[in-house]
Amino acid sequence: MRSTPALNDLDLTDYSLYRNGFPHGTFARLRSEAPVWRHPENDALREAGVGSFWVLSRHEDLRLVHRDPETFSSFDGAAIRTTAEDRKGKMLISMDGQDHGRLRRLISRGFTPRMIDALEEHLRWRTETILDAVVPGTEIDFVRDVAELLPLHVIADIIGIPEGERDEVFNATKTILRAFDPEGGVGLDQRLRKERELFDYATAFNRRKRALPADDVWSILVTAQLVEGDGRSTQLSDHELDLFFLLLAAAGSETTRNAISLGLFTLVEHPDELARLRANPELLDVAVEEILRWTSPNSYFRKTTTREVEIRGVRIPAGETVTIWHPSANRDEAAFDDPFTFDVGRSPNNHVTFGGGGPHFCIGAALARRELRVIFQRLLDRYAKWEVVGDPVWAVPGPLVTVVCSLDSLCVRLS
């Protein structure tokens, strides 16, 4: 009989743990035996410039952390690995308090509900353009031919990147994302070069938008101003804009791509639920929420304790690295009935895919929901039969970044 390893033998930095998708079984055990668990130090963590870290796996605790930014700071960045000094406290995901509030209010000028509503027709057009290139009955790589194209182009459309310059931005973004996977075929030098190219493009792009504003979100952001409580006027600095461009290009497209590709894979793997959704198209909005819960494309966020805190009887000192795991919280038996059942009619569905509330709730949540609704509506309308042909291939950037695994390739036939 095979023995169960001790918890301290668990190694969440082991890339092999994620080669077939997120290890839900491992986190079910953590939720049951040690919902507040301190991961031991190891060589991988020391090489990344960090030591041990805390793992919170329960739904209630994730919400607690997200809603208490005074105790759980975002300043050191969202990932376990060390964040570059020039990005700490400078990106939306690595800011706290008044600085975060100021940046979010400025950025929100370009991401209003009215803007998202106005985008609906354009989203449908972009989706149709992508699906028109799919020859029915032929095998395609759904990730590369559909799922990644929609969020990349939508973000480029929103911020006004010219069509002729998109390949440069898209290729740099994809190279950077693949670089963290040791089996991705991208070396450190190539990753750093692409990061530099993307940063330089963002800098030049910002200058152009300041000089010649157009009818797009980025022109709103480069010119947006706020009047602070003391009467001073403030706007986004060039460095803040550059970093937000990088965040949108990478994280903004990656997570939606993962939700689309894993969403289709999940529906194919649950044919009764797919048939139920076809028979009841009014369930689409509810089904999108279940896809978001089930796929949980952003794996975790890292926080740093500013003071000693106690969670479930476990004392966590000040200055500690704490990680909150969204896929685990979204399968928490204490928060969901039958959490390991995929249910396109699940209601209520209090998932925490976009965060558990608080000031860092995902600013792109409304846009991501709209993209998912449009793409799945058109897939259902256009194709009566979805088939997965062969095994999925997973990319594993690993646990030192916030998206630990995603579908890299999914061969499908849409008929």
C-alpha positions as CSV (number, residue, x, y, z in Angstrom):
1,M,0.0,0.0,0.0
2,R,1.4,3.4,-1.0
3,S,1.9,5.7,2.0
4,T,0.7,9.4,2.0
5,P,3.6,11.8,2.1
6,A,3.9,14.2,5.1
7,L,2.8,17.7,4.3
8,N,6.4,19.0,4.6
9,D,7.2,16.7,1.7
10,L,4.9,18.6,-0.5
11,D,6.7,20.9,-2.9
12,L,4.6,23.5,-4.7
13,T,7.6,24.7,-6.6
14,D,7.9,21.4,-8.4
15,Y,7.0,22.0,-12.0
16,S,6.0,18.4,-12.5
17,L,3.1,19.0,-10.1
18,Y,1.3,21.1,-12.8
19,R,2.1,19.2,-16.0
20,N,-1.4,17.8,-16.3
21,G,-3.2,20.9,-14.9
22,F,-3.8,22.4,-11.5
23,P,-3.3,19.9,-8.7
24,H,-6.7,20.1,-7.1
25,G,-6.1,16.9,-5.1
26,T,-3.1,18.4,-3.4
27,F,-5.0,21.5,-2.4
28,A,-8.0,19.5,-1.3
29,R,-5.7,17.9,1.2
30,L,-4.3,21.3,2.3
31,R,-7.8,22.6,2.8
32,S,-8.6,19.6,5.0
33,E,-5.3,19.1,6.9
34,A,-3.6,22.5,6.9
35,P,-5.6,25.4,5.4
36,V,-2.9,27.8,6.8
37,W,0.3,26.0,5.8
38,R,3.9,27.2,5.8
39,H,5.8,26.0,2.7
40,P,9.4,25.1,3.7
41,E,12.4,26.7,2.1
42,N,14.1,25.0,-0.8
43,D,16.7,25.7,-3.4
44,A,14.2,26.9,-6.0
45,L,12.9,29.5,-3.6
46,R,16.4,30.6,-2.6
47,E,17.4,31.0,-6.3
48,A,14.3,33.2,-6.8
49,G,15.4,35.4,-3.9
50,V,12.7,34.3,-1.4
51,G,12.4,32.0,1.5
52,S,9.5,30.0,2.9
53,F,6.0,31.3,2.3
54,W,2.5,30.7,3.6
55,V,-0.3,29.0,1.6
56,L,-4.0,29.9,2.3
57,S,-6.3,27.5,0.5
58,R,-9.8,28.2,1.9
59,H,-12.5,30.5,0.3
60,E,-13.2,32.4,3.5
61,D,-9.5,33.2,4.1
62,L,-8.9,34.4,0.6
63,R,-11.7,36.8,1.0
64,L,-10.4,38.0,4.3
65,V,-6.9,38.7,2.8
66,H,-8.3,40.5,-0.2
67,R,-10.4,42.8,2.0
68,D,-7.7,43.7,4.5
69,P,-5.0,45.6,2.5
70,E,-3.7,47.3,5.6
71,T,-2.6,43.9,7.0
72,F,-1.8,42.2,3.7
73,S,0.3,44.5,1.5
74,S,0.6,44.2,-2.3
75,F,3.8,46.3,-2.5
76,D,6.2,43.4,-3.1
77,G,4.3,42.3,-6.2
78,A,1.8,39.6,-7.0
79,A,4.2,36.7,-7.6
80,I,6.3,34.7,-5.1
81,R,9.5,35.5,-7.0
82,T,11.3,38.8,-6.2
83,T,9.8,41.8,-8.0
84,A,12.1,44.3,-9.7
85,E,12.7,47.3,-7.4
86,D,11.5,49.8,-10.1
87,R,8.1,48.0,-10.2
88,K,7.4,47.7,-6.5
89,G,4.6,50.2,-5.6
90,K,4.5,51.3,-9.2
91,M,2.2,48.8,-10.9
92,L,-1.6,48.5,-10.2
93,I,-1.0,45.0,-8.7
94,S,1.8,46.2,-6.5
95,M,0.4,49.3,-4.9
96,D,-1.5,50.0,-1.6
97,G,-3.6,52.7,0.0
98,Q,-3.8,56.1,-1.5
99,D,-1.3,55.4,-4.3
100,H,-3.3,52.4,-5.5
101,G,-6.6,54.4,-5.2
102,R,-5.2,57.2,-7.3
103,L,-3.9,54.9,-10.0
104,R,-7.1,52.9,-10.1
105,R,-9.3,56.0,-10.4
106,L,-7.2,57.2,-13.3
107,I,-7.2,53.9,-15.1
108,S,-10.9,53.5,-14.5
109,R,-11.5,56.5,-16.7
110,G,-10.8,54.2,-19.6
111,F,-12.7,51.1,-18.4
112,T,-16.1,52.4,-17.6
113,P,-19.3,50.2,-17.8
114,R,-20.4,52.5,-20.7
115,M,-17.2,51.7,-22.6
116,I,-17.7,47.9,-22.0
117,D,-21.3,48.1,-23.2
118,A,-20.3,50.1,-26.3
119,L,-17.7,47.4,-27.1
120,E,-20.3,44.6,-27.5
121,E,-20.8,45.1,-31.2
122,H,-17.1,45.3,-31.8
123,L,-16.5,42.2,-29.8
124,R,-18.9,40.3,-31.9
125,W,-17.3,41.5,-35.1
126,R,-13.8,40.5,-33.9
127,T,-15.1,37.1,-32.8
128,E,-16.7,36.5,-36.2
129,T,-13.5,37.5,-37.9
130,I,-11.5,34.9,-35.9
131,L,-14.1,32.1,-36.4
132,D,-14.4,32.9,-40.1
133,A,-10.8,31.6,-40.5
134,V,-11.8,28.3,-39.0
135,V,-12.6,25.7,-41.7
136,P,-15.4,23.5,-40.2
137,G,-14.5,19.9,-39.8
138,T,-10.7,20.5,-40.0
139,E,-8.4,20.1,-37.0
140,I,-7.2,23.3,-35.4
141,D,-5.2,24.3,-32.4
142,F,-8.0,26.0,-30.5
143,V,-5.6,27.8,-28.1
144,R,-3.5,29.4,-30.9
145,D,-6.1,29.8,-33.6
146,V,-9.0,31.1,-31.4
147,A,-8.6,31.4,-27.7
148,E,-5.4,33.6,-27.6
149,L,-6.4,35.7,-30.6
150,L,-9.6,37.2,-29.1
151,P,-8.2,38.8,-25.9
152,L,-5.0,39.9,-27.7
153,H,-6.9,41.7,-30.5
154,V,-9.5,43.1,-28.1
155,I,-6.9,44.7,-25.9
156,A,-5.1,46.0,-29.0
157,D,-8.4,47.3,-30.3
158,I,-9.2,49.0,-27.0
159,I,-5.9,50.8,-26.6
160,G,-5.4,51.6,-30.3
161,I,-2.4,49.5,-31.4
162,P,-2.3,49.7,-35.2
163,E,-3.0,46.4,-37.0
164,G,0.5,46.5,-38.7
165,E,2.3,46.7,-35.3
166,R,0.3,43.9,-33.5
167,D,2.5,40.9,-34.5
168,E,5.5,42.6,-32.8
169,V,3.5,43.1,-29.6
170,F,1.8,39.7,-29.7
171,N,5.0,37.8,-30.4
172,A,6.9,39.6,-27.6
173,T,4.1,38.9,-25.2
174,K,3.9,35.1,-26.1
175,T,7.7,34.8,-25.8
176,I,7.7,36.3,-22.4
177,L,5.0,34.1,-21.1
178,R,6.6,30.9,-22.4
179,A,10.0,31.8,-21.0
180,F,9.1,30.8,-17.4
181,D,8.4,27.2,-18.4
182,P,11.7,25.3,-18.4
183,E,10.2,23.2,-21.3
184,G,9.1,26.3,-23.2
185,G,12.2,26.6,-25.3
186,V,12.9,30.3,-24.4
187,G,16.0,31.2,-22.6
188,L,16.6,34.0,-20.0
189,D,18.5,36.2,-22.5
190,Q,15.6,36.0,-25.1
191,R,13.0,36.8,-22.4
192,L,14.9,39.8,-21.2
193,R,15.4,41.0,-24.8
194,K,11.7,40.7,-25.5
195,E,10.8,42.5,-22.3
196,R,13.0,45.3,-23.3
197,E,11.5,45.5,-26.8
198,L,8.0,45.5,-25.3
199,F,8.9,48.2,-22.8
200,D,10.5,50.3,-25.5
201,Y,7.4,49.9,-27.7
202,A,5.2,51.0,-24.8
203,T,7.3,54.1,-24.2
204,A,7.1,55.1,-27.9
205,F,3.4,54.3,-28.1
206,N,2.7,56.5,-25.1
207,R,4.5,59.4,-26.7
208,R,2.5,59.1,-29.9
209,K,-0.8,59.0,-28.0
210,R,0.1,62.1,-25.9
211,A,1.0,63.9,-29.1
212,L,-1.9,62.7,-31.2
213,P,-4.8,61.4,-29.1
214,A,-7.4,59.3,-30.9
215,D,-10.7,57.7,-30.1
216,D,-9.4,54.9,-27.9
217,V,-8.9,54.0,-24.3
218,W,-5.2,54.7,-24.3
219,S,-5.7,58.3,-25.4
220,I,-8.1,58.7,-22.5
221,L,-5.5,57.3,-20.1
222,V,-2.6,59.5,-21.3
223,T,-4.7,62.6,-20.9
224,A,-6.8,61.7,-17.9
225,Q,-6.5,64.0,-14.8
226,L,-7.8,63.8,-11.3
227,V,-8.1,66.6,-8.8
228,E,-6.9,65.3,-5.4
229,G,-8.4,66.3,-2.0
230,D,-5.7,69.0,-1.6
231,G,-6.6,70.6,-4.9
232,R,-3.6,69.3,-6.8
233,S,-4.1,67.8,-10.3
234,T,-2.5,64.5,-11.1
235,Q,-2.2,62.2,-14.1
236,L,-0.5,59.0,-15.0
237,S,3.3,59.3,-15.4
238,D,5.1,57.8,-18.3
239,H,6.5,55.0,-16.1
240,E,3.1,54.1,-14.8
241,L,1.7,54.0,-18.3
242,D,4.6,51.8,-19.5
243,L,4.1,49.3,-16.7
244,F,0.3,49.3,-17.2
245,F,0.8,48.6,-20.9
246,L,3.0,45.5,-20.0
247,L,0.4,44.3,-17.5
248,L,-2.4,44.6,-20.0
249,A,-0.4,43.0,-22.8
250,A,0.6,39.9,-20.8
251,A,-1.7,39.3,-17.8
252,G,-4.8,40.9,-19.4
253,S,-4.7,38.5,-22.4
254,E,-3.3,35.4,-20.7
255,T,-6.0,34.9,-18.2
256,T,-8.9,35.3,-20.6
257,R,-7.2,33.0,-23.1
258,N,-6.9,30.4,-20.4
259,A,-10.6,30.7,-19.4
260,I,-11.7,30.4,-23.1
261,S,-9.5,27.4,-23.9
262,L,-10.1,25.5,-20.6
263,G,-13.8,26.5,-20.9
264,L,-14.2,24.7,-24.2
265,F,-12.2,21.7,-23.0
266,T,-14.3,21.4,-19.9
267,L,-17.6,21.6,-21.8
268,V,-16.4,18.8,-24.2
269,E,-15.3,16.8,-21.2
270,H,-18.9,17.2,-19.7
271,P,-21.1,16.5,-22.7
272,D,-24.3,16.4,-20.7
273,E,-23.7,20.0,-19.5
274,L,-22.8,21.1,-23.0
275,A,-26.1,19.6,-24.2
276,R,-27.9,21.3,-21.4
277,L,-26.5,24.6,-22.3
278,R,-27.4,24.1,-26.0
279,A,-31.0,23.3,-25.0
280,N,-31.2,26.3,-22.6
281,P,-29.2,29.2,-24.1
282,E,-30.7,31.5,-21.4
283,L,-28.2,29.8,-19.0
284,L,-25.2,31.3,-20.9
285,D,-24.4,34.1,-18.4
286,V,-24.7,31.6,-15.5
287,A,-22.5,29.1,-17.4
288,V,-19.8,31.8,-17.9
289,E,-19.6,32.2,-14.1
290,E,-19.2,28.4,-13.7
291,I,-16.5,28.4,-16.4
292,L,-14.7,31.1,-14.4
293,R,-15.0,29.2,-11.2
294,W,-14.0,25.9,-12.7
295,T,-11.0,27.2,-14.7
296,S,-9.7,29.9,-12.2
297,P,-7.1,31.0,-14.7
298,N,-5.1,33.2,-12.2
299,S,-3.6,30.7,-9.7
300,Y,-2.6,32.9,-6.8
301,F,-1.6,36.3,-5.5
302,R,1.2,37.0,-3.1
303,K,0.8,39.4,-0.2
304,T,3.2,40.6,2.6
305,T,2.0,40.9,6.2
306,T,2.5,44.4,7.7
307,R,1.8,43.2,11.2
308,E,1.3,39.9,13.1
309,V,-2.0,38.3,12.3
310,E,-3.8,35.1,13.3
311,I,-5.8,32.9,10.9
312,R,-7.5,29.7,12.0
313,G,-5.4,29.7,15.2
314,V,-2.1,30.0,13.3
315,R,0.1,33.0,14.0
316,I,1.7,34.7,11.0
317,P,4.4,37.2,12.0
318,A,4.8,40.6,10.3
319,G,7.0,40.7,7.1
320,E,5.9,37.2,5.9
321,T,5.0,36.2,2.4
322,V,1.4,34.9,2.2
323,T,-0.1,33.3,-1.0
324,I,-3.8,33.0,-1.6
325,W,-4.9,30.3,-4.1
326,H,-7.9,31.0,-6.2
327,P,-8.5,27.6,-7.8
328,S,-8.4,26.0,-4.4
329,A,-10.9,28.6,-2.9
330,N,-13.2,27.9,-5.9
331,R,-13.3,24.2,-5.0
332,D,-13.7,24.7,-1.3
333,E,-16.3,22.3,0.1
334,A,-17.3,24.9,2.8
335,A,-18.2,27.4,0.1
336,F,-19.8,25.4,-2.7
337,D,-22.2,22.5,-2.9
338,D,-20.5,19.6,-4.8
339,P,-17.6,21.8,-5.8
340,F,-16.0,19.1,-8.0
341,T,-19.2,19.0,-10.1
342,F,-19.3,21.2,-13.2
343,D,-22.7,22.7,-13.3
344,V,-23.7,25.2,-16.0
345,G,-26.7,26.2,-14.0
346,R,-24.9,26.7,-10.7
347,S,-26.6,29.4,-8.6
348,P,-25.5,31.0,-6.4
349,N,-21.9,31.0,-7.5
350,N,-19.8,33.1,-5.2
351,H,-16.5,32.3,-7.0
352,V,-13.4,34.4,-6.3
353,T,-11.8,34.2,-9.8
354,F,-11.4,38.0,-10.0
355,G,-10.5,38.3,-6.3
356,G,-12.4,38.2,-3.1
357,G,-13.5,41.8,-3.1
358,G,-11.5,44.7,-1.7
359,P,-9.5,47.4,-3.6
360,H,-7.7,44.9,-5.8
361,F,-10.8,43.4,-7.4
362,C,-9.8,42.8,-11.1
363,I,-10.4,45.9,-13.1
364,G,-10.9,43.9,-16.2
365,A,-13.6,41.5,-14.8
366,A,-16.5,43.0,-16.8
367,L,-14.5,42.9,-20.1
368,A,-13.4,39.3,-19.5
369,R,-17.0,38.2,-18.7
370,R,-18.2,39.9,-21.9
371,E,-15.5,38.2,-24.0
372,L,-16.4,34.8,-22.6
373,R,-20.1,35.3,-23.2
374,V,-19.6,36.4,-26.8
375,I,-17.1,33.7,-27.8
376,F,-19.2,30.9,-26.3
377,Q,-22.4,32.2,-27.8
378,R,-20.9,32.2,-31.2
379,L,-19.3,28.8,-30.8
380,L,-22.6,27.4,-29.8
381,D,-24.4,29.1,-32.7
382,R,-21.9,28.2,-35.4
383,Y,-20.8,24.6,-34.5
384,A,-23.1,21.8,-33.7
385,K,-20.3,19.4,-32.7
386,W,-17.1,20.1,-30.7
387,E,-14.4,17.4,-30.6
388,V,-11.1,17.3,-28.8
389,V,-8.6,15.4,-30.9
390,G,-5.7,14.1,-28.9
391,D,-4.4,15.0,-25.5
392,P,-4.1,18.6,-24.3
393,V,-0.6,20.1,-24.0
394,W,0.1,22.1,-20.8
395,A,2.4,25.1,-20.4
396,V,3.8,25.4,-16.9
397,P,5.3,28.8,-16.2
398,G,5.5,27.5,-12.7
399,P,4.7,28.6,-9.2
400,L,7.1,31.5,-9.1
401,V,4.6,33.4,-11.3
402,T,0.9,33.9,-10.7
403,V,-0.4,31.6,-13.5
404,V,1.2,28.3,-12.7
405,C,-0.2,26.4,-15.7
406,S,-2.4,26.8,-18.7
407,L,-3.3,25.0,-21.9
408,D,-0.6,25.5,-24.4
409,S,-2.2,23.5,-27.2
410,L,-5.6,21.9,-27.7
411,C,-6.3,20.2,-31.0
412,V,-10.0,20.3,-31.8
413,R,-12.5,19.8,-34.6
414,L,-15.4,22.2,-34.9
415,S,-18.1,20.9,-37.2
